[in-house]
Amino acid sequence: MPRKFLIVGAGLSGTLTAWELRKRAEDFIVYDSGAASASRVAAGLFNPVSFKRIVEVWNAEEHMRMMLDTYSEIESSIGAKILNKTSIMRVFPNKQYRDHWQARIEKKHDVSKWLSPIFNKAPEGVVAPFGVGYVEEAGWVNLPSMIDGVRKLLVVEERFKQRSWSISDSVPQGFDIVIDCRGVGAKVDLNKLGYKLAADHGEVLTMKSKSLDLNGNTLNRVKWLMPFEKETFKLGATYEWGVEESKPTESGKKEIIEALSSAISKEIFDKMALVNHQSGLRPTSHDRRPYVGEIQPGVFTLNGLGTRGVLVAPATVKRLVSNLF
């Protein structure tokens, strides 16, 4: 028997859930309160490698495959460029890290398939006395463009309404299943039910530079520096817990700038101009795995995607929707 779905929240997870149901020709409506969304602030980076210990991230191959398929599909349908494949250039902080990278390759560790050989020379302006390594299967997704593109389709199809909902509302009349994708907006509701959803505050800078050329690569050294548009870069990000209301801070800006200034020559870095400073709250679970499933009769949650949301969301959404059917 046909069912009608209510998706609550139109950030990354809500947009992808709507996309999956739309592909299945299901009957659904998206409610969005218009509250600030971390998805519109995030740089949208994806990377199959955790640089801290030089290991694969959770389910890297499956998540990468589904992610590329999904965003390519959406890109074709909305007629806007959203998927950007670029390498990440990891600047080695010391000799020990460089040796660890080399050992991963020589011992054919699981992560080695994502790692390039070591290069002693970096692009002009990048300070890398211990060399660099690359992760070529990486990049970024233009989340605002994707969210807006899918939303336009939903508005035309009369599947989108600006309206609020909370778990206390249960399943509204006329619907059979609710999928709650509110991100941090669901924190209070989920915590009352025993799900430990936290808000991870992050800040991102946008800067202009006419003299810095990273050859299209995203630089990573503690923080990251990502080519975004012509002569434009995004820098980030900070991580701070216990923040109730997100807003850009001087301390956050200072932290980002200080972390990256050591990786860029002073001559170039001093000429970079700050053009934007944004912040948002990332929804994160206690074990860094998303919450997915039924939390009360007829109400499902998809939340806690955290800092790797762009990478893990497509596969997570497909699992949830497949289980619903």
N, C-alpha and C positions, 0 to 999 in steps of 0.2 A: 504494500500500500504506500503511495507517495507520502512523503513527509515534508514539512516546511521548516526551514532552518533560520534561526536568528544568529547572526554573527555580531558580536559586540566589540567594537574597537577597529579602527582602520589604519593601524600602523603596519609594521612588517608582517606579523603573524596573521592579523585579520585580513590584510590584502591577499596574502597567499592562500588563506583558507577560502576566501571568496573565489579566487581564481580556480582552485581545485573543484569546488562545487559547480562553478559555472561550466567548466569543461565536461562535467558529468550531466549537464543539463538539469540540475536540481533546482528546486524552488527555494530561494533564500532572500533575506533582506539583511543589509548591514546597518547597524546603528553606530553612530560615532558622536561623542559628546562635544567634540571640538577642542578637548583639552590638549595641552602640549604633549608631543610625542617624541621620545628619544630617537625614533626612526628618522625623524627629519633633521636631527643634528648629527647623527652618526656618519662617519666617513664612508661606511659600507665596505670596509676592507675584508677580504677573505684570504686565508693562508692555512695550508694543511700542516704547518709545522709550529710547534711551541718552542720558541727560541730560548726560554729559560733553561731547559734541560736538553734541548735539541732532540725532541721526540715528536712522533706523529700526534696530532690532536685526535680526539675521540672519533672513531669511525671515519677517518679522513677520506678514504677512497669512495665509500658510498655517498658521503655528504658532498664531496666535490662533484661526482658524476650527476647526482640529482640536482644540485645547485646550478650547474652549467646548463643542463637541459631545461630547467624551469625558467631561468632568467632569459635564456635565448628565445624561448617560446613566447614569453611575455613581451620581450623586445620587438619581435616580429609582429605581434598582434596590435600593440599600441603605437607602432611607428615611431619610436623614440629610442635613441641609443642609451642603454642603461648598464650594459655589461662591458667592463673594461679590463682586459687581461694585461697585466703588467707584472714584471718580476719584482720581488722584494730583495733589496741589497742589504744584507746583514753586515754591519760594520763590527768587526771583532773587537771587544773591549780590552783584551789582553792575550798573551801568548797561550795561557791555559785554555781559553775558550777556542782559540784557533786550533790547538792540538786536539781538543775534544771533537770539533767539527771533522777534522781529518780522520780521527779514529772511527767516527761513525761511518764514514765512507769506506775505509779500508776493511772494517769488520763486517761490511754489508748489513748493517743494522736496518731494521724496518724503515727507519726515517730516511735512509740514504737515497732512496729512489727520488726524493724531492730535492736533494741537495746538489749544488754545483761543486766543481773543484774550487779550490782556493785561488783567489786572484790577489796579487800583491799590489796592483795598481787600481785605484778608484777613480771615478770621474773627477775632473778638475774642480777644486773647491771643496771636495769631501776629505775630511781629515781621517785617515785610516792607517796608522802606523803598523798595525798588525794584520792588515789585509781585509778582504771582504769575501763573502760567499753569497750565492744567489739561490732563491727559491723561485723557479721560473713559473710554476703552476700556481700563480696567485693573481691578485687584482682587486678591483673594487666595483661595487654596484651603486649606481646613482639612485639612492632610495627615494628622495623626493620626487624625481621624475617618474619612477615606477609607480609609486603610490598615487600620484596625481593622474597618471595615464590610465591606470585601472579604475580609479574613481570616476573619471569621465565616462568610461563605458558603463559603469554601474548606474550613474545618474541618468544617462540616456535610457537605460533599460528599466528605470524606476525601481532599482534595487538598493538605493542608498537614502538614509534619512539621518538628519542631525538630531539625535535623541539620546538620552541617558538611560542606563539600566544598572541595577545592582543585583547581587545574588539573592537578596531578600525579595526581589520581584519574581523569582522563580521563572517558570516558563510562561510567558504572556499568552493570553488567549489568541488563538489563530496560529500558534507555532507548536511544533512537536519537540524540537531540540534547540537548545541554546549552546553556542560555542563562545566562551568568554575569552577574548583576546585583548583585554584592556591594559596589559602591561602593568606598570606601577600603579595605575588607577584601580587595580583589583587587590592591591596589597592588604588593605584593612580586612576586606571580605575573606581573602584566603588565609590570612593569619588567624582569624576567628575559627576557621575550620581546621586549623592545625598545620597548614602548609606554610613553611618558613620562607616567604618571599621577601627579599630585601631590595632596597633601592641603592644602586651604585651610582654615585654622582660623577659625571664626567664632563670635562671642558675641552673644547677644540678651538684652535685659532685658524684663521685664514690670512695668508700673507702673500704679498706680491714681490717678485724679484725678476729683474731683467737680465741678471748676470749668472744666475744659477741654472745649470742644465744637468739633470740627473739621468739623461738619456731615456726618459720615460719610466725609470724605476722608482719604486717607493723605498726610501731610506729608513732603516731601522737601527737605532742604537738607544736603548732604554725607551725612548719615545719614537714616534714615526713621523716622517715628512713625505707627503704624498702629492705628486703632481696632479692637479685637479683640472685646471683650464690653462689657456695660454698665459705663461708667466705668473701663474697662480698656484699656491700650494696650501694644503691643509696640514696642520701640525697638531699632534695630540698623543695621547689623551691623558687626563688625570683620572684617578680612581679614589673615591672618598665615600666612606660609609656614614650612616646616621644623618644624612642631609634630608630634611623634610621638604624644603622648597628649593628648586634648582634656579640658580642665577650665576652668571659669570663673576669670577672673583679675581682680585689682583694677585692673590697668592697662587691661584691656579695658572694664571698667565705667566707668572714668574717661574713656576715649576717647569712648564713646558719649554719656555725659552731657554732657561739655564741648561736643561737636559740636552737640547739639540744644538746649542751654541758650540759645544765641544766637538761636534761632528762636522761642522761647516766652518770653513776658514773665516776668520774674523772680518776680513775685508768684504766678503760677500754677505755674511750674516748681518753686519751692521747696516747694510743698505736695504735689507728686507723691510717692507712696510706692512704694518698690521692693518688689515681692512675689515676684519670681523672677529668677534669673540662670542662663542655660543656655548650653551651647556644643556644637559639633559640628565634624566634619571633612568638608568638601565635596570630592567627587572631581572633579578638574579636569584637562583635557588641556593640552598646551603651547600649542595654538592656539585654545583655548576652543571647540573643536568636539568633540562626543562621539565616542568610539570605538564603532563598530558594525560587526560582521561576524565572519567565521570566523577564529579565531586558531590553531586546530589542528584536525585532522580530527574533525568532529562537535561541536566546542566553539565557541560563539559568545559574543561579549562585547557588552554594552551598558553603557557606563560613561562617566565624564567629563562628566556633564550640567552640573556647575558651578552657578553662582549663578542661572542662568536655567532650571533644571531643570523647574520647574512649567510653564513656557511651551513648551519644546522637546520634552519627553518624549513627549507623546501622538503627535506626528507622527513622531518618531524610532522609537518602538515599532511604529507601523503600517508604516513602511518595512521594518523588520527582518522582521516577521512576514510581510508580503507577499512579500518576497524568498525566505523559507523555503519558500513554496508556489509 
